[in-house]
């Protein structure tokens, strides 16, 4: 593991070592705990090279806040990072980032200002300037490191929503990955500031999580009146009078717009709390949503994903999200417009503007598709289109277009999707992730059997095995959307199993 304090050192290393690799960034202020550890572990599992930044950012502390005494434990942080597989620690000084103030204490640098509608609620009311400071340092890190994926904890839900908006509004290419809150056995959300708590205060602080769970319980039972949900939380908070509530608020989880009357099942809501336990300010939150689950089924070619996924969707009454049909739709459009497959710029131009609509059909019928209002359900399965799909699917602009479309289909939940990056990239927050696989020999045997049934007798089994092994290698090492098992996926090895058994 390397440690860099300067931009020059970091960027030289990344140019030399990071070329051709996916880079994961875990931004922190140090004082690492198991919550940070969960971010690092996920980054190590999903990317090739992980950069951990450690920087106590003065811009996000107010005049009366704990910047000078914020916990710092660099030696321990370094040991933990090395043990978890971090490649690089970036621990810059304030001066090296160009953030030093003048002799009068004034900073004159450019800052990033997120929408006031997102910063003037929740913690932003009590910490003016905090999220501008967060947005500024995060933008600096994104610019300096150019990560493919950046990992943030869902405990800081307002920060996460603002960073997602920042990335969207500034057209940044980094993927933002939110990771679940890690808690102590008592339910207390892990935080660097928990170090300030005495044992008695730690016990008292558990009331934050218990109050949120009480609110979640009445919501799960069908309650949608915000005031009633608040009352359920406040009744539990009242049992520990030493905990001083700063706010208990309900907001739209994406826009942070306050929700004051009635929740709708279509709107994912964030119930957020901040309170003082002694002199220590703590935050916590819980998501309130009722969407049907998203199920992702990934795995190598020939593992039986398409057949299994369609049957799972039918049996559970969920929508089969036919990602293959989407790629075929773009391939048909490029063929129909007579565009050269090597002309990636023109392909990107057409693909980014295409309107694609799936037409669900009951099994065993194949999914229908409309492109720009035209039904092309049969045309996308012609040989002319089939032979173009692989080349089209490998292009970054096409994958980006369909990524957003697939995620839009999944916003309300209730979908089952298959591919090689559904659980790692398209739906990283899917409720259930399956990695469906089989040995090379088994997949070759199945394909050989299929060819024989089609009357193709000139196919050699050994040749099929070699082709499948090569396909696995290409799929696993490609720069865009490589085949990987999600860190939280359940692996199902299908050797010797029937479709029904799978």
Secondary structure as UniProt FT lines:
FT   STRAND          2..4
FT   HELIX           7..17
FT   TURN            19..20
FT   STRAND          23..28
FT   HELIX           34..46
FT   STRAND          49..54
FT   HELIX           58..60
FT   TURN            63..64
FT   TURN            67..69
FT   HELIX           74..84
FT   STRAND          88..90
FT   TURN            94..98
FT   TURN            103..104
FT   HELIX           116..119
FT   HELIX           123..126
FT   TURN            128..129
FT   HELIX           130..145
FT   STRAND          149..153
FT   TURN            154..155
FT   HELIX           157..169
FT   TURN            170..171
FT   STRAND          175..179
FT   TURN            185..186
FT   HELIX           192..196
FT   HELIX           199..220
FT   TURN            221..222
FT   HELIX           226..237
FT   TURN            238..239
FT   TURN            241..242
FT   STRAND          243..252
FT   TURN            253..255
FT   TURN            265..266
FT   STRAND          269..277
FT   TURN            278..279
FT   STRAND          280..288
FT   STRAND          292..298
FT   TURN            301..302
FT   HELIX           305..316
FT   STRAND          319..321
FT   HELIX           323..336
FT   TURN            337..338
FT   TURN            341..342
FT   HELIX           344..353
FT   STRAND          356..359
FT   TURN            363..364
FT   STRAND          368..371
FT   TURN            372..373
FT   STRAND          374..375
FT   TURN            377..378
FT   HELIX           379..381
FT   HELIX           383..393
FT   HELIX           396..410
FT   TURN            411..412
FT   STRAND          413..419
FT   HELIX           422..426
FT   TURN            428..429
FT   STRAND          432..437
FT   HELIX           440..453
FT   TURN            454..455
FT   HELIX           461..477
FT   TURN            487..488
FT   STRAND          490..493
FT   TURN            495..496
FT   TURN            499..501
//
